[in-house]
C-alpha cells in the first residue's frame, strides 16, 4: 500500500514526515548504516520536540533509511545490508583536530565539541506523552540497539539483527542501555548481550521480549501503520497516563515527576481546580463544599 507521507520539516541527516496522525523520523545516513552523528541526534531531538507539541501527531515512528541497491546486487543481498541504526559514527573526526584528542569526551560534531547528546534523545523518547514505535528494518546495534529499546514498541522485519557492540570498541551504555535492557530481557540475558556482544536475529529478539512482532520486510511499514492506527482509536490521555505509569516505577523520582505532572494536568481540567484559581482572582475564599469527597 502506497502512502502519501508529507514532509514536516527538512533536515540534513534525518527525514521527518507524517501520514494522518503518525509522524515518522528516519535516520537518513544509509551509506554509514544510519550511524548517528551529533548533528543527527540534534535533529532527532528537534523533531521529537515538534512531535510533542503538535496535538495532531498521535504516534511517533523511528526508523532508518533504506540501503540503495548496488549494481548486480540481489534483493536478498541488499536486505542483509539494511540498517535501522548502527550506533554512533566513530568516523566523525574534524580534519583540523588530533585523532586521539577528538575521541575524548564523546562524538565530535562540526563545532569540534565532544558530545553524548544521544542520552538526551533517549530521555525524550521515554518521556514524550505519545507512543513511540521503532520500525526496525535492519541492523539495530550499539547505540542503535539502545534507541530501539527506548521506544515503547518495536516491530522488526525478518532481516533485522540486534546486539551491543560497545565493549568491542571501548564503549558502553550503563544507563538505560543496561538497566532497562535487564528489565526487558532479565539480568542474565542482559549480561550475555553486553558481555559477549553477539548478534541476535529478529526471531531470537522476539523470543526474548526485545521485539513485539516480526514481519517480512515488505510488510514492515504496513504493520507499523496498522499498530499506530489501532492506538489512535484509543484515548490519547489514557495512553499518556499508562506510559507515565509504566515508566514511573523504573525511573525513580524523574518518573514520579512525569506521572505527577500528568496528574496535575488532569486536575487543572476539573471544576475544583478552576474554583481555586477563580476565587484567588476574585479575592474571595474558595467554596470547596460543592466538590465530591470520594472514598
C-alpha positions in Angstrom: 0.0 0.0 0.0 1.5 3.3 -1.1 1.0 6.1 1.4 1.4 9.9 0.9 3.9 10.8 3.6 4.0 14.6 3.8 7.3 16.3 4.8 7.1 18.3 8.1 10.5 19.9 8.1 13.8 19.5 6.2 17.0 18.5 7.9 20.5 17.4 6.9 20.7 13.9 8.3 17.1 12.8 9.0 13.8 12.8 7.2 10.7 14.0 9.0 7.3 13.4 7.6 3.8 12.4 8.5 0.8 10.3 7.5 -2.5 11.1 9.1 -1.7 11.3 12.8 1.6 9.4 12.5 5.0 11.3 12.5 8.0 9.4 11.1 11.6 10.2 11.9 14.1 8.5 9.6 17.8 8.5 10.2 19.0 9.3 6.7 22.6 8.1 6.5 22.3 4.7 4.7 25.8 5.0 3.4 27.0 4.7 7.0 24.4 2.1 8.1 22.4 5.0 9.6 25.1 5.6 12.3 24.3 8.9 14.1 26.5 12.0 14.5 25.9 14.8 16.9 24.0 16.6 14.1 21.8 13.6 13.6 21.0 13.4 17.2 20.3 17.2 17.5 17.9 16.9 14.5 16.1 13.9 16.1 15.8 15.8 19.3 14.3 18.8 17.4 11.8 16.6 15.6 10.7 14.9 18.8 10.1 18.3 20.3 7.8 19.1 17.4 6.0 15.8 17.8 5.5 16.5 21.5 4.0 20.0 20.8 1.8 19.2 17.8 -1.6 18.0 19.0 -2.3 16.4 15.6 0.6 14.0 16.0 -0.7 11.0 17.9 2.0 8.3 17.4 5.8 8.7 16.5 7.7 6.2 14.4 11.5 6.0 14.4 13.3 4.1 11.6 16.3 4.1 9.3 16.7 4.9 5.6 16.8 2.0 3.2 20.2 1.0 1.7 20.4 1.7 -2.0 20.9 -1.4 -4.2 24.3 -1.8 -5.7 24.8 -2.9 -9.3 24.4 -6.6 -9.7 23.2 -7.0 -6.1 20.3 -9.2 -5.4 17.4 -8.1 -3.2 18.4 -10.7 -0.6 22.0 -9.3 -0.5 20.6 -5.8 -0.2 18.4 -6.7 2.7 21.5 -8.0 4.6 23.0 -4.5 4.5 19.8 -2.7 5.7 20.2 -0.8 9.0 17.8 0.8 11.5 20.8 2.4 13.2 24.3 1.1 13.8 25.0 3.4 16.7 27.4 6.4 16.9 29.5 7.2 13.9 33.1 6.8 15.1 34.4 8.4 11.9 33.1 11.9 12.7 36.5 13.5 13.2 37.3 17.1 12.1 40.4 17.2 9.9 41.9 20.0 11.9 41.9 18.1 15.2 44.3 15.5 16.5 42.7 12.0 16.3 43.5 11.0 19.9 42.2 14.2 21.3 39.0 14.2 19.2 37.6 11.0 20.7 37.9 12.2 24.3 34.6 13.2 25.8 32.2 11.9 23.1 31.3 12.2 19.5 32.6 15.4 17.8 30.3 17.5 15.6 31.1 20.2 13.2 31.8 22.6 16.0 34.6 20.4 17.4 32.8 19.9 20.7 32.6 16.2 22.0 29.1 15.2 23.0 27.0 12.3 24.1 23.7 14.0 23.3 22.0 10.8 22.3 21.4 10.3 26.1 19.0 13.3 25.9 17.2 11.8 23.0 16.8 8.5 25.0 15.1 10.5 27.7 12.9 12.4 25.2 11.6 9.1 23.7 11.0 7.9 27.3 9.1 11.0 28.4 7.2 12.1 25.2 3.5 11.6 26.2 2.7 9.6 23.0 3.5 6.1 21.9 6.8 5.7 20.0 7.3 2.7 17.7 10.7 1.6 16.5 10.4 0.3 12.9 13.5 -1.8 12.7 14.3 -2.6 9.1 17.9 -4.0 9.6 20.8 -3.8 12.0 19.9 -2.3 15.4 23.3 -2.4 17.1 25.3 -0.4 19.6 23.6 2.9 20.3 21.0 2.0 17.7 20.1 -1.0 19.8 19.5 1.3 22.7 17.4 3.6 20.6 15.0 0.9 19.6 15.0 -0.3 23.3 13.9 3.1 24.5 10.8 3.1 22.1 7.6 1.9 23.6 7.1 -0.8 20.9 9.4 -2.5 18.4 8.3 -4.0 15.2 11.0 -5.6 13.1 11.5 -7.1 9.7 12.7 -10.6 9.4 16.2 -9.5 8.2 16.7 -7.3 11.3 19.6 -8.1 13.7 20.1 -6.8 17.3 23.1 -6.5 19.6 25.5 -4.5 21.6 29.0 -3.7 20.3 30.3 -1.2 22.9 32.8 -3.5 24.8 34.3 -4.5 21.4 35.2 -0.9 20.6 35.8 0.6 24.1 32.4 1.9 24.8 29.2 1.0 26.8 25.9 2.3 28.0 25.5 1.7 31.7 22.3 3.8 31.8 19.0 2.8 30.1 21.0 0.6 27.8 21.9 -1.7 30.7 19.3 -1.2 33.4 16.2 -1.0 31.2 17.5 -3.8 29.0 17.7 -6.0 32.1 14.1 -5.2 33.0 13.0 -6.2 29.5 15.0 -9.5 29.0 16.2 -10.3 32.5 19.6 -9.9 34.2 21.2 -13.0 32.8 20.3 -12.3 29.2 21.3 -8.6 29.5 24.7 -9.6 30.8 25.1 -12.0 27.9 24.1 -9.3 25.4 26.7 -6.9 26.8 29.5 -9.3 27.8 29.5 -11.4 24.6 28.4 -8.7 22.0 26.7 -11.3 19.9 24.2 -10.5 17.2 20.6 -11.9 17.5 18.1 -12.5 14.8 14.7 -10.8 14.8 13.2 -14.2 15.8 15.6 -14.5 18.7 14.9 -10.9 19.7 11.1 -11.6 19.7 11.5 -14.7 21.8 13.5 -12.8 24.5 10.9 -10.0 24.6 13.0 -7.3 22.8 10.6 -7.2 19.9 6.8 -7.1 19.8 6.4 -8.5 16.3 8.4 -9.7 13.4 7.1 -9.5 9.8 8.5 -9.9 6.3 10.5 -6.8 5.1 7.9 -5.8 2.5 5.1 -5.8 5.2 7.0 -3.7 7.8 5.5 -0.3 7.1 2.0 -1.7 6.8 2.3 -3.4 10.1 3.7 -0.4 11.9 1.0 1.9 10.5 -1.7 -0.7 11.5 -0.4 -0.7 15.1 -0.3 3.1 15.1 -3.8 3.4 13.7 -5.1 0.9 16.3 -3.6 3.0 19.1 -5.1 6.2 17.6 -8.5 4.6 18.1 -7.9 4.7 21.9 -8.0 7.6 24.4 -4.8 9.6 24.0 -5.0 10.6 27.6 -5.3 7.0 28.8 -2.2 6.1 26.7 -0.3 9.0 28.1 -1.1 8.0 31.7 -0.3 4.3 31.2 3.0 5.2 29.6 3.9 7.5 32.5 2.8 4.8 35.0 4.9 2.1 33.3 7.9 4.5 33.4 7.4 5.7 36.9 8.3 2.5 38.7 11.6 2.3 36.8 12.7 5.9 36.6 12.8 6.9 40.2 11.9 10.5 41.1 12.1 11.6 37.5 9.5 9.0 36.6 7.3 10.0 39.5 7.6 13.7 38.4 6.4 12.8 34.9 3.4 10.9 36.4 2.7 13.7 38.8 2.8 16.3 36.1 0.3 14.4 34.1 -1.9 14.1 37.2 -1.6 17.8 37.8 -2.7 18.5 34.2 -5.7 16.3 34.7 -6.6 18.2 37.9 -6.4 21.5 36.2 -9.2 20.3 33.9 -11.5 19.9 36.8 -14.0 22.4 38.1 -12.5 22.1 41.5 -9.1 23.5 40.3 -10.9 26.2 38.4 -12.7 27.2 41.6 -9.4 27.8 43.4 -7.9 29.9 40.7 -11.1 31.9 40.2 -11.5 32.6 43.9 -8.0 33.9 44.0 -8.6 36.3 41.1 -11.9 37.4 42.7 -10.3 37.9 46.1 -12.7 35.6 47.9 -12.5 32.3 49.8 -13.0 29.3 47.5 -16.1 27.2 48.1 -14.9 23.6 48.2 -18.1 22.3 49.6 -19.7 21.5 46.3 -17.0 19.2 45.1 -17.1 15.4 45.8 -15.0 13.7 48.5 -14.9 10.2 47.1 -13.7 7.2 49.1 
